[in-house]
Amino acid sequence: MMPNSRQNLPKTSESISPLTVTACAHHGAGDPNHVKEDGLSTHGFQADGPIIDVHAHIYPERYLDFLERSGIDPASTAIARDMNASDEERDIQARLRQMDEANVAYQVVSLTPQSPLIEDRSTAVQAARLANNIYAEVLQRHPHRFKAYAAVPFFHPQEAVEELTRSIDELGFSGVAINALPAENRALIDPEFIPFFEELNRRKTVCYIHPSGNAAFSSPLLNHQLEWVNGAPTEDAIAVLHLLKGDYINRFPDIKFQIAHLGGDLPFLAQRLEDNYTDWGSFRSSPREALRSIWFDAANFFGPSLVMARNHVFDPNKILAGSDYPYFQNDKRDLYTRAITYIIESGLSNEDINNILVHNPVRLLGNIFTAQPE
């Protein structure tokens, strides 16, 4: 149910304007003109519009409880609990304070990897609707700080299309987020899922692909707790390789595919992929060209990787700032700020930095980011 009143919500300023990132407005202080003396030091870099973080997560406790009641292993939801990342207003306010410290105007939030990948059709639909309704409540409370990608019952393509339609047309969401590897013996490009991608293509919308946290079902990774250390970027790359093998970039040219974590190891494999195409026919079309048609978020946090990817592999107008919030927070809160400062300090030109922080998200999602008080 949508909240009927905001009278009891803690106050926070919702206005962000073009800024010089040398100090930061602290909205939790209740004063949009308040500047922290120990603000963000970024050598005087000036962003020429609102900074947008396209990779962040909200994990509602009641949704995680529903997953576990539905038979989902609690071990898989544990990584989303106790992270101060629920939809409760105390967690949202803590999030806003960190956003303000980093001068981030908006987060685009998604549920992945806690997607409703449930075999029972009815339960999967209930889970997706519950999650999206909760996200809609957050967007209603803070329309000038958050946008959202929908969760869908991906194992059930017709129902996934229906929930996608509801989320975009009725709830005002900006696209969909799905897991990179939905199950051990199922891939995104399996024929059963084609109707879902056909609808995404018809709508010309964003399909955000994020790791599942299953380490690509690799025992050498899982047995040594490497599912997030190396398993996640491996999944990022595998998902893109699946898209390339299925020629989905050409088959569905109007889907805006967005990949997490700078694509994992893909930037370092670019020449190898192209050689496999030209010499062995491993792909139907050029991987190098396809990679320049895909959007990648920069939740990688290592400047040289970002510079190499921008200069040699990806389209510079399709690289986006991303934090992977809520991870690397709590007593390491400066790491949220790092998601922005590492881009600024990477050695890229001011034009490139402004594109990544400000303009490329608008190119991806449209002019939906307004800096207006509520």
SULTA-V883435 format. One record per residue. RES is the residue in one small letter. PHI is phi as a letter, one per 30 degrees, with the letter a starting at -180 (none if undefined). OMEGA is omega in whole degrees, 0 to 359 (999 if undefined). NEAR is the number of other ideal C-beta (glycine too) atoms within 8 Angstrom. Layout:
res phi omega near
RES PHI OMEGA NEAR
RES PHI OMEGA NEAR
//
This chain:
res phi omega near
m none 178 3
m d 177 6
p d 182 8
n d 183 3
s b 175 5
r c 187 6
q d 185 4
n c 180 4
l d 175 7
p e 181 5
k d 171 5
t a 175 10
s d 182 10
e c 185 11
s c 176 9
i b 178 11
s b 175 6
p e 194 7
l b 167 10
t c 188 8
v d 173 13
t b 174 9
a a 186 8
c b 175 12
a d 183 12
h c 187 12
h d 179 12
g d 178 9
a d 178 6
g i 182 8
d b 183 7
p d 180 8
n c 180 5
h d 180 9
v b 178 9
k d 179 9
e d 178 5
d c 185 3
g d 186 10
l d 180 13
s c 183 5
t b 173 11
h h 175 6
g i 178 6
f e 179 11
q c 173 9
a d 184 15
d c 175 6
g l 179 9
p d 177 12
i d 187 17
i b 178 16
d c 187 16
v c 183 14
h b 178 14
a b 186 14
h b 167 12
i b 183 12
y b 181 14
p d 181 10
e d 182 9
r d 175 8
y d 178 14
l d 176 13
d d 179 8
f d 178 11
l e 182 13
e d 176 10
r d 181 6
s d 176 10
g j 177 5
i d 181 9
d d 179 5
p e 178 7
a d 181 5
s d 179 9
t c 185 13
a d 183 7
i d 181 8
a c 182 10
r c 175 9
d h 180 3
m c 185 10
n h 186 10
a b 179 11
s d 176 9
d d 179 10
e d 188 7
e d 178 8
r d 178 6
d d 178 11
i d 179 12
q d 177 11
a d 177 9
r d 180 13
l d 179 13
r d 178 11
q d 175 13
m e 181 13
d d 179 13
e d 179 14
a c 183 15
n h 175 14
v c 181 12
a d 185 11
y b 161 15
q c 169 15
v c 191 16
v c 178 12
s b 186 13
l d 184 13
t e 1 14
p d 182 8
q d 182 11
s d 181 13
p d 178 12
l d 187 9
i b 184 13
e d 180 5
d d 187 7
r d 184 9
s d 180 6
t d 179 9
a d 179 16
v d 179 12
q e 181 9
a d 181 16
a d 181 16
r d 179 10
l d 182 11
a d 183 13
n d 177 16
n d 178 10
i d 177 13
y d 179 17
a d 177 13
e d 179 11
v d 179 14
l d 178 13
q d 180 9
r d 185 11
h b 185 13
p d 181 9
h c 175 12
r b 185 10
f b 164 11
k b 188 12
a b 167 15
y c 184 14
a d 167 16
a c 181 16
v b 175 15
p d 194 14
f d 180 14
f d 185 9
h b 192 10
p e 181 11
q d 178 7
e d 177 13
a d 177 13
v d 181 11
e d 180 8
e d 173 16
l e 180 16
t d 180 9
r d 185 11
s d 181 13
i d 187 14
d d 184 6
e c 184 6
l c 176 14
g i 180 7
f d 190 14
s c 182 12
g l 183 14
v b 175 15
a b 181 13
i b 180 14
n d 184 13
a d 180 12
l b 188 15
p d 180 11
a a 187 7
e e 183 6
n c 180 3
r b 180 6
a b 181 7
l e 185 12
i c 175 9
d d 185 7
p e 183 4
e d 184 5
f c 183 11
i e 180 8
p e 179 9
f d 180 13
f d 175 12
e d 179 9
e d 176 11
l e 180 13
n d 179 11
r d 182 7
r d 182 9
k h 187 7
t c 182 12
v d 171 13
c c 181 13
y d 182 13
i c 188 15
h b 180 13
p e 179 16
s d 183 12
g i 180 11
n c 176 11
a h 182 14
a h 177 10
f h 182 7
s c 179 9
s d 179 5
p e 176 7
l d 184 13
l d 184 13
n d 181 5
h b 176 6
q h 179 5
l c 184 11
e d 177 11
w c 180 8
v d 179 7
n b 181 8
g d 183 17
a d 178 15
p d 174 12
t d 177 14
e d 177 16
d e 183 18
a d 181 13
i d 180 11
a e 178 13
v d 178 14
l d 174 9
h d 178 12
l d 179 14
l d 180 13
k d 178 9
g d 183 8
d h 185 10
y d 180 13
i d 177 13
n d 181 9
r d 180 7
f b 189 11
p d 183 8
d c 171 8
i d 176 13
k c 180 11
f d 177 12
q c 184 16
i c 182 13
a d 165 14
h h 178 14
l h 176 15
g i 179 16
g i 183 11
d c 183 9
l e 182 14
p e 183 13
f d 180 6
l c 190 9
a e 181 13
q d 178 6
r d 178 7
l d 181 16
e d 177 11
d d 178 9
n d 176 11
y d 186 13
t d 186 5
d c 187 6
w b 180 6
g i 184 5
s d 180 7
f b 181 13
r d 180 4
s b 187 10
s d 174 8
p d 182 13
r d 178 10
e d 181 8
a d 181 14
l d 179 14
r d 176 10
s c 184 10
i c 177 15
w c 181 13
f b 173 13
d d 189 15
a c 176 13
a d 181 12
n b 168 8
f i 177 6
f b 188 7
g e 180 10
p e 177 7
s d 179 10
l d 182 16
v d 180 11
m d 180 11
a d 180 14
r d 187 12
n d 191 6
h b 189 7
v b 189 12
f c 172 13
d d 182 7
p e 178 8
n d 180 8
k b 174 14
i c 191 17
l b 175 16
a d 177 15
g a 186 14
s c 189 14
d i 176 12
y e 20 14
p c 186 10
y d 184 6
f i 180 7
q c 182 12
n h 184 5
d d 176 3
k c 186 7
r d 179 10
d d 180 6
l d 172 9
y d 176 14
t e 180 12
r e 179 10
a e 178 17
i c 186 18
t d 182 11
y d 176 12
i d 181 15
i d 185 12
e c 185 9
s d 186 11
g j 175 5
l d 178 10
s d 176 5
n e 178 7
e d 179 6
d d 181 10
i d 178 14
n d 177 12
n d 183 12
i d 186 13
l d 193 12
v b 194 14
h d 182 9
n d 174 13
p e 177 14
v d 176 13
r d 180 8
l d 193 13
l c 182 13
g j 184 5
n d 183 4
i c 185 8
f c 180 12
t c 180 5
a c 183 9
q b 175 7
p d 180 7
e d 999 6
//
